[in-house]
């Protein structure tokens, strides 16, 4: 499977839910703005490698573990079948 922005964002959201931590806490721990983290989680932005490392650490994963989790998620489709 291909790692997409959408899958990466969902993997972050799933992990946050597992840890029961707020988006604000993850943003602060990873030294990124809340809006930027929101864009990552919503699949509209892909973090730089530096930010990916910080984000993964904030949710207690290695970058590789986060990417493996993201790749394992199914691709969502829209009503138009995209």
Residue pairs with C-beta under 8 A, 6 or more apart in sequence:
1 7
1 71
1 72
1 75
2 71
3 67
3 70
3 71
4 43
4 70
4 75
5 40
5 43
5 44
5 45
5 46
6 43
6 75
6 76
7 43
7 70
7 71
7 73
7 75
8 40
8 43
8 46
8 66
8 67
8 70
9 40
9 41
9 42
9 43
10 41
10 43
10 70
10 73
10 76
11 66
11 69
11 70
11 73
12 26
12 37
12 40
12 41
12 55
12 59
12 66
13 41
14 69
14 73
15 59
15 60
15 61
15 66
15 69
16 22
16 23
16 26
16 59
19 59
19 60
21 59
23 34
23 37
23 38
23 41
24 34
25 58
26 37
26 55
26 58
26 59
27 33
27 34
27 36
27 37
29 54
29 57
29 58
30 37
30 51
30 54
30 55
30 57
30 58
31 54
32 47
32 51
32 54
32 55
36 45
37 55
39 45
40 46
40 47
40 55
47 55
49 63
52 63
52 66
53 63
55 66
56 62
56 63
56 65
56 66
59 66
61 69
